[in-house]
Amino acid sequence: MSRRTVLKTSAAVGVAAAIPGVPYVRWSTHDRERTEYQESAQRLNDPAKWHNWSGVESATPEAITVPENEAELADLLANGGGKIRPVGTGHSFTGLVPTNGKIVDLAKFAGLVETDPEQMTARIWAGTRLRRGAGLLAEKGLGLHNLPDIDVQTFAGSFSTATHGTGANLPAIHDHVIGMRLVTPSGDVRDLTATNDPDLFAAAKVSLGALGIITQYTLQLRENYNLNRKLYIRPMADIFDGAEEKFSAHRHYEFFYGPSSPLGLEVVHDEYQGEPYGLTETEDSNELLDALEGIRNHLGWFPWLRRQTVNALFPQGEMEDVGDQYWRMLTSSRPFKFNEMEYHLPAEDGIKAAREIAVILDSNPNNFYPMEVRKIAEDDAWLSPFNGGPRVSIAVHAAHTESYAHFFKDIEPVFQKYGGRPHWGKLHSLTATDLKALYPRFDDFIALRQELDPTGRMLNPHLSALFEDQTS
């Protein structure tokens, strides 16, 4: 969202630098680094350890294994012994991967297996990264129905955690899986569809890597297509008031709220016919986030002036109108690292909850990272947060160097009050007891998982706690 803005950090810093006074000096020199961050930074430089993208999770595994093919992977599962956890690109913030056993990287399971343009289907290796896979499909004239924000995630990592994009009539991307190949903990290779094994198929679409390791997906696609993207900066009160109508009016709609700001950002995508236009930049920048952080650093001590500065510096109205193939519009890299909590709330409560969380974010002047609000249609995967009805997704973030304790203390209780379900790859504190109350098929998933993996080889401490399994 920052790539196309016109703000510069220097503008905020220039205003702040003219402000004298002890309160400003105290605030601007305040150390906001979280106490455990330095330890994380040291771990990231240790080649013997695995770490996730933000550095909040790490592990010292027995080995990081990169199988050459499915036969080698099956042999590893059947005869390798010990704990095994699959890994994609490490964009989850929860402890899905860490283990002192083996971490299995599917980096060599990448690319297209085959396509069927007439049926608009394709088989793709599970370790393929989203942007690469979407580009390969586009060359065949095929397109995915939706994509999430971050383009480097693998298909397996995205599907297994119920990663999603936005669109009131568009389900999360795992809903377009019509088949998969699962290597079970015993080394059996099973081809799954909704017809030949409906329960295991519904469980495996969002499995957290707890049922085995998926090597291939068969996807139901559509023709490749173009999206127009428009960005607007508007008063936040107007955004909240109009969000429900815009969710319905556009193929993709989302908005961002900057803490202690009277303004917000809307992102709208709709299909169009024609040639690409307007998109000239090829890399993301941190321009908007740098500006928000700069205003926080220099003006957080004076909330009124902080709001006035945003009003004075930020342009309003339409900021961008560009168009290209959908996969170039919906996803991007994230050069600014962060930690994140995201919950999916019943659609009727989503905007109400977002308003409450905005007030909470405003109450802590250290906050500057925007809140993101999206809407997703329902699907039937057992552990999909969107099982049983559409949901509004609300995500809060903190720079990876800074504290996120307020996620749990102040914001998660609001999510829980409204019956929110956490994103499986984002920070949360829910227990098995909590999850059983939220997911009608949660006990069924546990029973199926234990049947496939009675000794808990696919578990680690995080998953053992979620599934009340003591074999880890």
C-alpha positions in Angstrom: 0.0 0.0 0.0 3.0 2.3 0.4 4.4 2.0 -3.1 2.3 4.6 -4.8 2.0 7.4 -2.2 3.5 10.8 -2.5 4.5 11.5 1.1 8.0 11.6 2.3 9.3 11.1 5.8 11.3 14.3 5.6 8.0 16.3 5.5 7.0 15.0 8.9 10.4 15.3 10.3 10.8 18.8 9.0 7.7 19.9 10.8 8.6 18.2 14.0 12.2 19.5 14.1 10.8 23.0 14.5 9.0 22.1 17.7 11.0 22.9 20.9 10.4 21.7 24.4 11.3 19.0 26.9 8.2 16.8 26.1 9.3 16.5 22.5 12.9 15.7 23.4 11.8 13.0 25.9 9.4 11.5 23.4 11.7 11.5 20.3 14.6 9.9 22.2 12.4 7.2 23.7 13.7 3.6 23.0 10.9 1.5 21.6 12.8 -1.6 20.8 11.2 -4.7 22.4 13.4 -6.2 25.1 13.8 -9.6 23.4 14.5 -8.2 19.9 18.3 -8.1 20.3 18.3 -11.8 21.1 16.3 -12.4 18.0 18.7 -10.4 15.9 21.6 -12.5 17.1 19.8 -15.7 16.3 19.1 -14.5 12.8 22.9 -14.4 12.1 23.4 -18.0 13.3 23.5 -20.3 10.2 22.7 -23.3 12.3 19.2 -22.0 13.2 16.0 -21.6 11.3 14.0 -18.3 11.7 10.8 -17.0 10.3 10.6 -13.8 8.3 10.1 -11.4 11.1 12.5 -13.1 13.5 10.0 -13.8 16.2 10.2 -17.6 15.8 13.3 -19.7 15.5 14.5 -23.2 15.9 17.7 -25.3 16.0 16.5 -28.4 14.2 18.3 -31.7 13.8 18.4 -31.0 10.1 16.8 -28.9 7.4 16.1 -31.4 4.6 15.3 -30.5 1.0 14.0 -33.6 -0.7 14.7 -34.0 -4.4 11.4 -35.7 -5.2 8.2 -37.3 -3.8 9.8 -40.8 -3.4 12.6 -39.3 -1.3 10.0 -37.4 0.8 7.9 -40.5 1.3 11.0 -42.5 2.4 11.9 -39.7 4.8 8.4 -39.9 6.4 8.3 -43.7 6.4 11.8 -44.4 7.7 13.3 -41.2 8.9 12.1 -41.3 12.5 11.7 -38.4 14.8 9.7 -35.2 14.5 9.1 -33.6 11.1 7.7 -30.1 10.3 7.2 -28.7 6.8 8.3 -25.2 6.0 7.4 -22.7 3.2 8.9 -19.2 3.2 8.5 -18.5 7.0 5.8 -15.9 6.7 3.8 -17.2 9.6 4.2 -15.5 13.0 3.0 -18.5 15.1 5.1 -21.4 16.1 4.0 -23.7 13.2 7.5 -24.7 12.1 10.0 -24.8 15.1 11.1 -28.3 16.0 14.2 -30.0 17.3 13.6 -32.7 14.7 13.7 -32.3 11.0 12.4 -29.3 9.0 11.4 -30.3 5.5 11.7 -27.6 2.8 9.7 -28.2 -0.4 11.8 -25.7 -2.4 12.4 -28.3 -5.1 8.7 -29.1 -5.4 8.1 -26.0 -7.5 6.5 -25.2 -10.9 3.5 -26.4 -12.9 2.9 -30.1 -13.4 0.2 -29.9 -16.1 -2.7 -27.6 -17.2 -6.0 -28.3 -18.8 -7.2 -25.0 -20.5 -10.5 -26.5 -21.5 -11.5 -27.5 -18.0 -9.6 -24.5 -16.6 -7.6 -26.7 -14.1 -4.0 -27.1 -13.3 -1.8 -29.2 -11.1 1.0 -27.3 -9.4 3.8 -28.3 -7.0 3.0 -27.3 -3.5 6.3 -25.5 -2.9 5.7 -23.1 -5.7 5.6 -19.4 -4.6 2.4 -17.6 -5.3 3.7 -14.9 -7.7 5.7 -17.5 -9.6 2.8 -19.8 -9.9 0.4 -17.1 -10.9 2.8 -15.9 -13.6 3.2 -19.5 -15.0 -0.6 -20.0 -15.1 -1.0 -16.6 -16.8 1.3 -17.8 -19.6 -1.3 -20.6 -20.2 -4.1 -18.1 -20.2 -5.3 -19.2 -16.7 -5.9 -17.2 -13.5 -6.4 -17.8 -9.8 -9.7 -16.4 -8.5 -7.9 -14.4 -5.8 -4.6 -13.9 -4.1 -3.4 -12.6 -0.7 -1.1 -9.7 0.0 2.4 -11.3 0.1 3.6 -12.8 -3.1 6.5 -15.0 -1.8 4.4 -17.4 0.2 4.2 -21.0 -1.1 0.9 -22.6 -2.2 1.2 -25.1 0.6 1.9 -22.6 3.2 -0.9 -20.3 2.1 -3.5 -23.0 1.7 -2.6 -24.8 5.0 -3.0 -21.6 7.1 -6.2 -20.4 5.3 -4.4 -17.4 3.9 -6.8 -15.1 2.0 -7.2 -12.0 0.0 -10.2 -9.7 0.1 -13.6 -9.9 -1.7 -17.0 -10.2 -0.2 -17.9 -12.8 -2.9 -14.5 -14.4 -3.0 -13.5 -17.2 -0.7 -10.0 -17.8 0.6 -7.7 -19.3 -1.9 -7.7 -22.9 -0.5 -11.4 -23.1 -1.6 -10.3 -23.5 -5.2 -8.4 -26.7 -4.5 -10.1 -29.7 -6.1 -7.5 -32.3 -5.5 -4.1 -32.8 -3.7 -1.4 -35.4 -3.1 -0.7 -36.0 0.5 2.3 -37.9 1.8 1.1 -39.3 5.2 3.3 -39.6 8.3 3.6 -43.3 7.4 4.9 -42.5 3.9 1.8 -43.4 2.0 1.1 -41.2 -1.0 -2.7 -40.5 -1.3 -4.5 -38.6 -4.0 -7.4 -36.8 -2.4 -10.6 -35.3 -3.8 -13.9 -34.3 -2.4 -15.3 -37.5 -4.0 -12.8 -40.2 -3.1 -12.2 -39.1 0.6 -14.4 -36.2 1.5 -13.5 -36.0 5.2 -9.7 -36.1 4.7 -10.0 -33.7 1.8 -12.0 -31.2 3.8 -9.5 -31.5 6.7 -6.4 -31.3 4.5 -7.3 -28.1 2.7 -6.4 -26.2 5.9 -4.3 -28.6 7.9 -1.4 -26.5 9.4 0.9 -29.2 8.1 -0.4 -31.6 10.8 -1.7 -34.4 8.6 1.4 -35.0 6.5 3.1 -33.2 3.7 1.2 -32.1 0.6 3.3 -32.2 -2.6 0.8 -31.2 -5.3 -2.5 -29.3 -5.7 -5.1 -29.5 -8.4 -6.8 -26.1 -8.8 -10.0 -25.0 -10.4 -9.1 -21.8 -12.2 -10.6 -19.2 -14.5 -9.3 -17.3 -17.6 -6.5 -14.9 -16.9 -7.8 -11.3 -16.2 -6.9 -7.7 -15.6 -7.6 -5.6 -12.5 -7.8 -1.9 -12.2 -6.5 -0.6 -8.9 -7.5 2.7 -7.3 -6.2 4.1 -4.1 -8.0 6.8 -2.1 -7.0 8.8 1.0 -10.2 9.9 2.8 -11.5 10.9 6.2 -11.6 7.8 8.4 -15.2 8.6 9.5 -16.3 8.4 5.9 -14.5 5.1 5.3 -16.1 3.4 8.3 -19.5 4.7 7.3 -19.2 3.5 3.7 -17.2 0.3 4.1 -20.2 -2.2 3.9 -21.5 -0.6 0.7 -18.0 -0.7 -0.9 -17.5 -4.3 0.1 -20.6 -5.1 -2.0 -19.8 -2.7 -4.8 -16.3 -3.9 -5.8 -14.7 -7.2 -6.6 -12.0 -6.4 -4.0 -12.1 -3.7 -1.4 -10.1 -3.1 1.8 -9.1 -0.2 3.9 -6.3 0.8 6.3 -6.5 2.9 9.4 -3.4 4.7 10.7 -3.5 5.1 14.5 -4.1 8.7 15.7 -4.9 9.7 12.2 -8.1 11.4 10.9 -7.4 9.8 7.5 -7.4 6.3 6.1 -6.5 4.5 2.9 -8.9 2.6 0.6 -7.8 0.1 -1.9 -10.3 -0.9 -4.7 -9.8 -3.5 -7.4 -12.2 -4.2 -10.2 -11.9 -6.2 -13.5 -11.4 -4.3 -16.8 -10.7 -5.2 -20.4 -7.7 -3.6 -22.2 -4.0 -3.1 -22.0 -2.0 -2.5 -18.9 -1.6 1.2 -17.9 -0.1 3.4 -15.3 2.0 0.9 -13.4 5.6 2.0 -13.8 7.3 1.2 -10.4 8.6 -2.3 -10.0 9.6 -2.4 -6.4 7.8 -1.6 -3.1 9.0 1.2 -1.0 8.4 2.1 2.7 7.3 5.6 1.8 4.0 5.8 3.6 5.1 3.7 6.6 8.3 5.8 6.9 6.1 8.9 7.0 3.7 7.4 9.6 6.6 6.3 11.8 8.3 9.6 11.5 5.2 11.4 12.6 4.9 9.0 15.5 8.5 9.4 16.5 8.3 13.2 16.6 4.7 14.0 17.4 3.4 11.1 19.4 3.7 13.1 22.6 1.2 15.7 21.3 -1.9 13.8 19.8 -3.7 16.9 18.6 -0.6 18.1 16.6 -0.1 14.6 15.3 -3.6 14.6 13.8 -3.2 18.1 12.4 0.1 17.2 10.8 -1.4 14.2 9.1 -4.2 16.4 7.8 -1.8 19.0 6.6 0.8 16.7 4.9 -1.3 13.9 3.5 -3.1 14.6 0.2 -6.7 13.5 -0.1 -8.8 11.9 -2.8 -7.6 9.6 -5.5 -3.9 8.7 -5.3 -3.6 6.1 -8.0 -5.4 4.6 -11.0 -3.4 1.8 -12.6 -4.2 -1.5 -14.3 -2.4 -4.8 -15.2 -2.8 -8.6 -14.8 -4.5 -9.5 -11.5 -1.4 -11.1 -10.0 0.6 -8.0 -10.4 -2.1 -5.9 -8.8 -3.0 -8.0 -5.7 0.3 -9.1 -4.3 3.7 -7.6 -3.5 6.7 -8.1 -1.4 7.0 -6.6 2.1 10.3 -4.8 2.6 9.2 -3.4 6.0 9.2 -6.3 8.4 6.5 -6.6 11.1 4.6 -8.9 13.5 0.9 -9.3 13.1 -2.3 -10.5 14.8 -5.3 -11.1 12.6 -8.8 -12.3 13.5 -11.8 -13.1 11.3 -15.1 -11.9 12.7 -18.7 -12.6 11.8 -19.5 -10.2 9.0 -22.2 -8.4 10.9 -19.8 -7.4 13.6 -16.7 -6.6 11.6 -17.0 -2.8 11.2 -18.2 -2.3 14.7 -15.2 -4.2 16.0 -12.9 -2.2 13.7 -14.1 1.0 15.2 -13.5 -0.2 18.7 -10.0 -1.3 17.8 -9.2 2.0 16.2 -10.0 3.7 19.5 -7.7 1.3 21.3 -4.9 1.9 18.8 -5.3 5.6 19.3 -4.9 5.2 23.1 -1.3 4.1 22.8 0.8 6.9 21.1 3.5 4.4 20.2 1.3 2.8 17.6 1.8 3.9 14.0 1.4 0.7 11.8 -2.0 0.7 10.1 -4.9 -1.7 10.8 -6.1 -3.6 7.8 -9.7 -4.5 7.2 -11.0 -7.0 4.6 -14.0 -9.2 3.9 -14.0 -12.9 2.7 -16.7 -15.2 1.6 -17.4 -18.5 3.3 -16.1 -22.0 2.5 -16.4 -25.5 3.9 -12.8 -26.6 4.9 -13.0 -27.9 8.5 -10.4 -25.5 10.0 -11.1 -22.6 7.7 -11.9 -19.5 9.7 -14.5 -18.8 7.0 -16.4 -22.0 7.5 -20.0 -21.3 8.2 -20.3 -17.8 6.9 -18.5 -14.7 5.5 -16.1 -12.9 7.8 -14.5 -9.5 8.1 -10.8 -9.8 8.8 -9.0 -7.3 10.9 -5.3 -7.3 11.2 -3.1 -5.2 13.5 0.7 -4.9 13.1 3.8 -3.7 14.9 7.3 -3.1 13.5 9.3 -6.3 14.0 11.7 -4.5 16.4 8.9 -3.1 18.6 6.6 -4.5 21.3 3.4 -6.2 20.3 2.2 -7.0 23.9 -0.8 -4.7 23.4 -2.1 -7.2 20.7 -2.8 -9.7 23.5 -3.6 -7.3 26.3 -5.9 -4.8 24.6 -7.0 -6.0 21.1 -7.4 -9.8 21.3 -10.2 -9.4 23.9 -12.2 -7.4 21.4 -11.7 -10.1 18.7 -12.8 -12.8 21.2 -15.8 -10.8 22.3 -17.2 -10.9 18.8 -16.5 -14.6 18.3 -13.4 -14.0 16.1 -11.3 -16.9 14.8 -7.6 -16.3 14.5 -5.6 -16.5 11.3 -3.6 -19.8 11.8 -0.3 -18.1 10.8 -0.8 -14.9 12.9 -0.2 -14.3 16.6 -3.0 -15.4 19.0 -3.3 -17.0 22.4 -6.3 -19.3 21.9 -6.2 -22.8 23.4 -7.8 -26.1 22.2 -10.7 -25.4 24.5 -11.3 -22.0 22.8 -10.9 -23.5 19.3 -13.4 -26.3 20.0 -16.0 -23.7 20.7 -15.3 -21.9 17.5 -15.0 -24.8 15.0 -17.8 -27.4 14.8 -15.4 -29.9 13.2 -12.4 -29.3 15.5 -12.7 -32.6 17.4 -13.2 -34.4 14.1 -9.9 -32.9 12.8 -8.1 -34.0 16.0 -9.5 -37.6 15.6 -8.5 -37.8 12.0 -5.0 -36.4 12.7 -4.4 -38.9 15.5 -5.5 -41.7 13.1 -3.0 -40.7 10.5 -0.2 -39.8 13.0 -0.7 -41.8 16.3 2.8 -41.0 17.6 2.6 -37.3 16.8 5.5 -37.1 14.5 4.0 -34.1 12.6 3.5 -32.1 15.8 5.7 -29.6 17.6 4.9 -27.8 20.9 2.7 -25.2 19.3 0.5 -27.8 17.5 0.5 -30.1 20.4 -1.1 -27.4 22.5 -3.7 -26.6 19.8 -4.7 -30.2 19.4 -4.3 -31.3 23.0 -1.8 -34.0 22.0 0.8 -35.1 24.5 2.9 -37.1 22.1 5.1 -34.1 21.3 
